[in-house]
Amino acid sequence: MQPKISGVQRGDIVIFHDPDNWLHTGPDDDFLIKRVVGVAGDRIKADGTGPVSVNGTILNEKSYIMPGAVSSQIPFNLTVREGYIFVMGDNRSNSADSRFHLGDKNGGQVPLSKVDAIANCTYWPLNRLGLLRRPDGVFAGL
């Protein structure tokens, strides 16, 4: 069920059901958690050597991706379809996210119907206890 309070926005960290056997455990068996980089109508591109752009604007993702990581080592160029989102992990070099599933039935996009929640806090491990905030500045003006 899609979150009802604010809907899903760029920068949100969402918890969703496996949309097309990404985890190889069977339909809807497991949940994933990833950051929303694109929503319906967004044009998302990466050349595989540097930053990701959304609607022609290069994203400065340094505030949330792992230090030293390249935004995307996988080239792609797509428009997010209505009713879908495009997600990427913050640990880009070790995240089987939308980029790795461009050839699946959804083209790597996650149906909004598979989104269960927007994550708003970290409670484990205890030394990382805290609130998760959407990096609005990264996606401003898109």
Stockholm file with secondary structure:
# STOCKHOLM 1.0

chainA/1-142         MQPKISGVQRGDIVIFHDPDNWLHTGPDDDFLIKRVVGVAGDRIKADGTGPVSVNGTILNEKSYIMPGAVSSQIPFNLTVREGYIFVMGDNRSNSADSRFHLGDKNGGQVPLSKVDAIANCTYWPLNRLGLLRRPDGVFAGL
#=GR chainA/1-142 SS CCCCSSCCCTTCEEEEECSSSTTSSCTTCCEEEEEEEEETTCEEEECSSSCEEETTEECCCTTTSCTTCCSCSSCEEEECCTTEEEEECSSGGGCCCGGGGTTSTTTTCEEGGGEEEECCEECSSGGGCEECCCCHHHHTTC
#=GC SS_cons         CCCCSSCCCTTCEEEEECSSSTTSSCTTCCEEEEEEEEETTCEEEECSSSCEEETTEECCCTTTSCTTCCSCSSCEEEECCTTEEEEECSSGGGCCCGGGGTTSTTTTCEEGGGEEEECCEECSSGGGCEECCCCHHHHTTC
//
